[in-house]
Amino acid sequence: MLLPSEHKRYQKHLNLPEVGVEGQLKLKNASVLVVGAGGLGCPVLLYLTAAGVGTIGVVDPDVVDISNLQRQVLYTTNELGKSKAKAAMAHLQKLNPEITFDTHSVSFDSDNARAITEGYDIIVDCTDNFKTRYLINDVCVTLGKPFVYGAIHRFEGQVAVLNHKNGPTYRCLFPEFPNEMEIPNCNDTGVLGVLPGVIGTYQATEVIKMITGIGESLSQHLLMVDLLAMPFQKIKTKRRADAESLAQAGLSSGYKPAAPVATGPQKMSPMELVNRLSAGEDIFLLDVRERPEFDICHLDGAVLIPLGMIPNNSKRIPTDKPVVIYCHHGIRSLNVANYLHTQFGLTNLFNLDGGIHAWAREVEPEMEVY
């Protein structure tokens, strides 16, 4: 039952017919593990704590660095050098002392992942590296636990609910650990400070919806957000028949980056595209942005199929010639390339490295991009 103090604290939840006392009790009795207390983890932890999730675990081996403070809003300047997990817990306990917090100031790795994960109902992936992300997926699949995925890059982010009610897993979207050439270096590319706040809030929302059973889950969709142009796009996903075997193989693999696969999506630089077009090669240019973005600027001859319309228009994409996919910075287009490869088996795909922004910088300086 809810205590009198909890009735006061969660009054606005109780006033929502969709949540009410029953939903708040579900939150109180739930346990959630947040892997990563960085940019994504901070808003997730704040909102799950405020919402009254009864038990919250946080895993992070790092300490607070001054470069974190631009986006990791749980920490302050006087906490530089302190454990993120412990500093986060101290702030969260002040926000809601009725919550039970578990602190794991360790790396989430193959040795401890299963033992840590087993005690929680839902896992939230707030990591910033592929090795941990694939490990979270594989452990959750083998344990039958749902997890909420979030990722950010520069101005763009994505969210999905994975392994929930026989929905798709992370390996259903991205089966193989990427090779080194495909892994972006966030230290070099940067990230807009508010972006993890937006994506992390979406992750926390999906956790609350899952616990209370309200609304429509992102279990069958990958949500993509671009803060520069503000398109919010959903792409439909499905579970692969070999999801479990992929997870088991992953746990045995050691999570080493795969070698580049010739038939999978590859990168193409703007100058390489220029040279191949100049040589007369027949190339299909696919723009996956929204119509207003396309109207501002686009490559000559490009075909516009907005990201959210890709699943229903896959037959428009040729299989007998190179297909170069592009967006603003190359993140949405890379997701589309991976999606077309894994869901429809296309093997003639190239992602324009850096997107139309890089094209304008390297090929057409006079092009006005947003």
Helices and strands as residue ranges (DSSP letters): H 4-9, H 11-14, H 20-28, E 31-35, H 41-51, E 55-59, G 66-68, G 77-79, H 84-95, E 100-104, H 113-117, E 122-125, H 130-143, E 147-153, E 156-162, H 170-173, G 180-182, H 186-189, H 195-212, G 218-220, E 221-226, E 232-236, H 243-253, E 266-268, H 270-278, E 284-287, H 291-296, E 303-304, G 307-309, G 311-316, E 323-326, H 331-344, E 349-352, H 355-362
